[in-house]
Amino acid sequence: MPDAAIFERILEAQQNEITEYHIYRKLASKIKDPHNSQILDAISQDELRHHNIWKEYTQRDVSPKRLKIWFFYVIARIFGLSFSIKLMEQGEEAAQVNYDDLASHIPAAAQISSDEDSHEAQLLEMIDEDRFHYVGAIIRGLNEAVVEIMAIITGFTLVITETATIALAGIITGVAMSLSLGATEYLATKAEDGHQHPVKAALYTGGATAFTVALLVAPYFVLPNPYIALAIMLLVAMFIIFFFNYYIAVARSISFWKRFGEMALFAVAIASITFFISWLASNIWHINLH
């Protein structure tokens, strides 16, 4: 029987395995792709086998972490299977470190750690969601909306005093931008003659643009003070940039902070230039719209 500290770590590993068994099984039952479903189901059985190995040492029954099961299930339904699995993978990487350490005390831990490595390879191979063929289209729509609408609304705020008018101007600009970018993406994708569907590419680009514009303009519909609305809008823009880059970084296993820093820097720089030009128009050239 291992000592108390090792025993607690084994018990924690046992609970993690039974939790991941339920996660993979739940995801396997909900996705439509038969190949992916079979892989997830096979991995869930491996997780159950690992749980049973640990149970031989603990001689205890443990309950899965229900909140964690539902968390990853909801994440998969909202943000896609790819993102959910990659996010869970990060937790498995930490678990592997624990297993490698436990291997000096429990021989079976080495085999479990090896299994977890093979899980990662299988998961990377199986991920092939439709939406990830159009990430480039989504990035273009979101980037254009954040940078341009943020800059335009920042400029309007200094020369227009009514928040409703600013919001209306932002919506009109955003609708035109969404339609224009969608049409451009359609023509570009059609000209490439690749695997992407032109209509889907256009919808992803236009949809990402429209959704982002709606979030950025929203503060001006509910707040009477244009400068408070501007501050909220800038915070919303930074949140959008942060979340989207985190999403892409997790799903594609790339550096988050570099991408986030670059996009945030571009957005802030362009908004600052627009702010300065509007300040000149308002205070030096005395151009104001009331």
C-alpha positions as CSV (number, residue, x, y, z in Angstrom):
1,M,0.0,0.0,0.0
2,P,1.5,3.4,-1.0
3,D,2.0,6.1,1.6
4,A,-0.8,8.7,2.3
5,A,0.5,11.4,0.0
6,I,0.9,9.0,-2.9
7,F,-2.4,7.4,-2.2
8,E,-4.2,10.8,-2.4
9,R,-2.5,11.5,-5.8
10,I,-3.6,8.1,-7.0
11,L,-7.2,8.8,-5.9
12,E,-7.1,12.1,-7.7
13,A,-5.8,10.4,-10.9
14,Q,-8.6,7.8,-10.5
15,Q,-11.2,10.5,-10.3
16,N,-9.7,12.3,-13.3
17,E,-9.9,9.1,-15.4
18,I,-13.5,8.4,-14.6
19,T,-14.4,12.0,-15.3
20,E,-12.7,11.9,-18.7
21,Y,-14.3,8.6,-19.5
22,H,-17.7,10.3,-19.1
23,I,-16.6,13.3,-21.1
24,Y,-15.4,11.3,-24.1
25,R,-18.4,9.0,-24.0
26,K,-20.8,12.0,-23.9
27,L,-19.0,13.7,-26.8
28,A,-18.9,10.4,-28.8
29,S,-22.7,10.1,-28.5
30,K,-23.3,13.6,-29.8
31,I,-21.0,14.1,-32.8
32,K,-22.2,13.1,-36.3
33,D,-19.0,11.9,-37.8
34,P,-18.9,8.1,-37.3
35,H,-15.1,7.9,-37.5
36,N,-14.6,10.6,-34.9
37,S,-17.3,9.1,-32.7
38,Q,-15.6,5.7,-32.8
39,I,-12.2,7.1,-31.8
40,L,-13.7,9.1,-28.9
41,D,-15.6,6.0,-27.8
42,A,-12.4,3.9,-27.9
43,I,-10.5,6.6,-25.9
44,S,-13.3,6.7,-23.3
45,Q,-12.9,2.9,-22.8
46,D,-9.2,3.4,-22.3
47,E,-9.9,6.1,-19.7
48,L,-12.3,3.6,-17.9
49,R,-9.5,1.0,-18.0
50,H,-7.1,3.5,-16.5
51,H,-9.7,4.2,-13.8
52,N,-9.9,0.5,-13.0
53,I,-6.1,0.2,-12.7
54,W,-6.0,2.9,-10.1
55,K,-9.0,1.4,-8.3
56,E,-6.9,-1.8,-7.8
57,Y,-4.6,0.3,-5.6
58,T,-7.2,2.5,-3.9
59,Q,-10.0,-0.1,-3.5
60,R,-12.4,2.8,-3.5
61,D,-15.3,4.0,-5.7
62,V,-15.0,7.6,-6.8
63,S,-17.6,9.9,-8.4
64,P,-16.8,11.8,-11.6
65,K,-16.6,15.6,-11.6
66,R,-20.1,16.3,-12.9
67,L,-19.4,20.0,-13.4
68,K,-16.3,19.3,-15.5
69,I,-18.3,16.8,-17.7
70,W,-21.0,19.4,-18.4
71,F,-18.4,22.2,-18.9
72,F,-16.6,20.4,-21.7
73,Y,-19.8,19.2,-23.2
74,V,-21.3,22.7,-23.3
75,I,-18.0,24.1,-24.7
76,A,-18.1,21.5,-27.4
77,R,-21.6,22.4,-28.4
78,I,-21.0,26.1,-28.4
79,F,-17.4,26.4,-29.7
80,G,-16.9,23.1,-31.4
81,L,-15.4,19.7,-30.7
82,S,-11.9,20.8,-31.8
83,F,-11.7,23.6,-29.2
84,S,-13.2,21.4,-26.4
85,I,-10.8,18.5,-27.0
86,K,-7.8,20.8,-27.3
87,L,-8.8,22.5,-24.0
88,M,-9.1,19.2,-22.3
89,E,-5.8,18.1,-23.8
90,Q,-4.1,20.8,-21.9
91,G,-5.3,19.2,-18.7
92,E,-4.1,15.8,-19.9
93,E,-0.6,17.2,-20.4
94,A,-0.6,18.2,-16.7
95,A,-1.9,14.8,-15.8
96,Q,1.0,13.1,-17.7
97,V,3.5,14.9,-15.6
98,N,1.8,13.5,-12.5
99,Y,1.8,10.0,-14.0
100,D,5.4,10.2,-14.9
101,D,6.2,11.1,-11.3
102,L,4.0,8.4,-10.0
103,A,5.7,5.8,-12.2
104,S,8.6,5.6,-9.7
105,H,6.1,4.4,-7.1
106,I,3.5,2.7,-9.3
107,P,4.7,0.8,-12.3
108,A,1.3,0.9,-14.1
109,A,1.6,4.7,-14.2
110,A,4.2,4.5,-17.0
111,Q,1.8,2.6,-19.3
112,I,-1.1,5.0,-18.5
113,S,1.2,7.9,-19.4
114,S,2.1,6.2,-22.7
115,D,-1.6,5.8,-23.4
116,E,-2.2,9.5,-22.8
117,D,0.5,10.3,-25.4
118,S,-1.3,8.1,-28.0
119,H,-4.6,9.8,-27.1
120,E,-3.1,13.2,-28.1
121,A,-1.9,11.8,-31.5
122,Q,-5.3,10.3,-32.2
123,L,-7.2,13.4,-31.3
124,L,-5.0,15.6,-33.5
125,E,-5.6,13.3,-36.4
126,M,-9.3,13.1,-36.0
127,I,-10.1,16.8,-35.6
128,D,-11.6,17.9,-38.9
129,E,-14.5,20.3,-38.2
130,D,-16.1,22.2,-41.0
131,R,-15.8,25.5,-39.3
132,F,-12.0,25.2,-39.1
133,H,-11.7,25.2,-42.9
134,Y,-13.1,28.7,-42.7
135,V,-11.0,30.2,-39.9
136,G,-9.3,32.5,-42.3
137,A,-12.6,33.9,-43.4
138,I,-13.7,34.4,-39.8
139,I,-10.4,36.1,-38.9
140,R,-10.8,38.6,-41.8
141,G,-14.4,39.5,-40.9
142,L,-13.6,39.9,-37.2
143,N,-10.4,41.8,-37.8
144,E,-12.0,44.2,-40.2
145,A,-14.9,44.8,-37.8
146,V,-12.8,45.3,-34.7
147,V,-10.2,47.6,-36.3
148,E,-12.4,49.6,-38.6
149,I,-15.6,50.0,-36.5
150,M,-13.7,50.7,-33.4
151,A,-11.8,53.4,-35.2
152,I,-14.9,54.8,-36.9
153,I,-16.9,54.9,-33.6
154,T,-14.0,56.5,-31.7
155,G,-13.9,59.2,-34.3
156,F,-17.7,59.8,-34.3
157,T,-17.7,60.1,-30.5
158,L,-15.7,63.3,-30.5
159,V,-17.8,65.1,-33.2
160,I,-21.3,63.7,-32.5
161,T,-22.9,64.2,-29.1
162,E,-25.9,61.9,-29.4
163,T,-25.1,58.3,-28.6
164,A,-28.1,57.1,-30.6
165,T,-26.8,58.9,-33.7
166,I,-23.4,57.3,-33.2
167,A,-25.0,53.9,-32.8
168,L,-27.0,54.4,-36.0
169,A,-23.9,55.5,-37.9
170,G,-22.0,52.5,-36.6
171,I,-24.8,50.1,-37.6
172,I,-25.1,51.5,-41.1
173,T,-21.4,51.3,-41.6
174,G,-21.3,47.8,-40.1
175,V,-24.1,46.5,-42.4
176,A,-22.3,47.9,-45.4
177,M,-19.0,46.4,-44.3
178,S,-20.6,43.0,-43.6
179,L,-22.2,42.8,-47.1
180,S,-19.0,44.1,-48.8
181,L,-16.7,41.7,-47.0
182,G,-19.0,38.8,-47.6
183,A,-19.2,39.5,-51.3
184,T,-15.4,39.9,-51.5
185,E,-14.9,36.6,-49.7
186,Y,-17.3,34.9,-52.0
187,L,-15.5,36.1,-55.2
188,A,-12.1,35.4,-53.8
189,T,-13.0,31.9,-52.7
190,K,-14.7,31.1,-56.0
191,A,-11.6,32.3,-57.9
192,E,-9.3,30.1,-55.8
193,D,-11.2,27.0,-56.9
194,G,-10.1,25.2,-53.7
195,H,-11.9,23.0,-51.2
196,Q,-13.9,25.8,-49.5
197,H,-17.4,26.6,-50.5
198,P,-17.8,30.2,-51.7
199,V,-21.2,30.8,-50.0
200,K,-20.0,29.3,-46.7
201,A,-16.9,31.5,-46.8
202,A,-19.0,34.6,-47.5
203,L,-21.4,33.7,-44.6
204,Y,-18.6,33.1,-42.2
205,T,-16.9,36.4,-43.1
206,G,-20.1,38.5,-43.2
207,G,-21.5,36.8,-40.1
208,A,-18.3,37.4,-38.0
209,T,-18.3,41.0,-39.1
210,A,-22.0,41.6,-38.3
211,F,-21.7,39.9,-34.9
212,T,-18.6,41.9,-33.9
213,V,-20.2,45.2,-35.1
214,A,-23.3,44.5,-33.0
215,L,-21.2,44.0,-29.8
216,L,-19.2,47.1,-30.4
217,V,-22.2,49.3,-31.1
218,A,-24.3,48.0,-28.3
219,P,-23.0,50.4,-25.5
220,Y,-24.2,53.4,-27.5
221,F,-27.7,52.1,-27.6
222,V,-27.9,51.8,-23.8
223,L,-25.7,54.5,-22.4
224,P,-26.5,58.2,-22.8
225,N,-22.9,59.5,-22.2
226,P,-20.8,59.0,-25.4
227,Y,-17.5,58.9,-23.5
228,I,-18.6,56.2,-21.1
229,A,-20.0,54.3,-24.1
230,L,-16.6,54.7,-25.8
231,A,-14.8,53.3,-22.8
232,I,-17.1,50.3,-22.7
233,M,-16.8,49.8,-26.4
234,L,-13.0,49.8,-26.2
235,L,-13.2,47.2,-23.4
236,V,-15.6,45.1,-25.4
237,A,-13.2,45.3,-28.4
238,M,-10.2,44.1,-26.2
239,F,-12.4,41.2,-24.9
240,I,-13.3,40.2,-28.4
241,I,-9.6,40.3,-29.5
242,F,-8.6,38.4,-26.4
243,F,-11.2,35.7,-26.6
244,F,-10.9,35.0,-30.3
245,N,-7.1,34.8,-30.2
246,Y,-7.4,32.5,-27.2
247,Y,-9.8,30.3,-29.2
248,I,-7.6,30.1,-32.2
249,A,-4.4,29.5,-30.1
250,V,-6.0,26.6,-28.2
251,A,-7.6,25.0,-31.3
252,R,-4.5,25.3,-33.4
253,S,-1.9,24.9,-30.7
254,I,-0.1,28.2,-31.5
255,S,1.2,31.1,-29.4
256,F,-1.6,33.1,-27.8
257,W,0.2,36.2,-26.5
258,K,2.0,37.1,-29.7
259,R,-1.2,36.9,-31.8
260,F,-3.2,38.8,-29.1
261,G,-0.5,41.5,-28.7
262,E,-0.2,42.1,-32.5
263,M,-4.0,42.4,-33.0
264,A,-4.5,44.6,-29.9
265,L,-1.6,46.9,-30.9
266,F,-3.0,47.4,-34.4
267,A,-6.5,48.1,-33.1
268,V,-5.3,50.6,-30.5
269,A,-2.9,52.3,-32.8
270,I,-5.6,52.9,-35.5
271,A,-8.2,54.0,-33.0
272,S,-5.7,56.4,-31.5
273,I,-4.9,58.0,-34.9
274,T,-8.7,58.3,-35.6
275,F,-9.2,59.8,-32.1
276,F,-6.4,62.4,-32.8
277,I,-7.9,63.4,-36.2
278,S,-11.4,63.8,-34.6
279,W,-9.9,65.8,-31.8
280,L,-8.3,68.2,-34.4
281,A,-11.7,68.4,-36.2
282,S,-13.5,69.2,-33.0
283,N,-11.1,71.5,-31.2
284,I,-8.9,73.1,-33.9
285,W,-11.2,73.1,-37.0
286,H,-14.4,73.4,-34.8
287,I,-16.3,70.7,-36.7
288,N,-19.1,69.3,-34.6
289,L,-22.3,67.5,-35.5
290,H,-25.1,68.2,-33.0
